[in-house]
Amino acid sequence: EAEGGPEPLSMEGHLPRVEAFYESLEEVLVIEKYFRTTLCMYPMMVMMRLFKSFAAQARLAVVTDTMVFAYQDLIHFFIVFFGVFFCLTLSSVLFFGQDLEEFGTIFRATNTCFRMM
């Protein structure tokens, strides 16, 4: 007989339950990721509907007409802008990444460079 203390807990039979729990948890996390991704699209759809309703009001239609007229130039601008921005972001990681936490990873450096802009 053991003296005094409680018996150690036995893990027999619990391993399948624990494995099933973690498998279920993983499925829930995947579903939650898809839900968040889908949820991010909703504000974009609302914005598009708002721009569509601008056409009904003459002064607001000037905004959408200007965007339609200038979309090709805007696309070219953003291609050049993002190319230069990410080149500078990569350079900041290479120059400052070992010394400053804000530039330690490419994601942190992108955020920091965006905030500096």
C-alpha positions, 0 to 999 in steps of 0.5 A: 500500500502507498502511504499518505499521498494520492495515486498518480493520474492514469492517462490510459484511455484518454489519448484518443480523446485528446487527439480527437479534441485537437483534430476538432480544434484544428478544423474549427481554426481552419473554418475561422480563418475562412470566415475572417477572409470572407468577412474582409470582403464585405466592406469592399462590397459595401464600398463598391455599392457606395461608388455605384450609388454616386452615379445618381448624384451629379457632383459625386459622379465626378469622383467615379468618372475621374477614377474610371478615366484615370484607372490605367494611370493609377494602376501604373503608379501603384505598380511603380510605387509598390516596387520601390516601397518593397525594395526599400522595405527589403533594404531596411531589413538588411540594414537595420534588421539585426539591430532594431526589432521594428525591422527584424522581419519583412512583415514588421519592416513593411509595417514600420516603413508604411508608418514612417511614410 
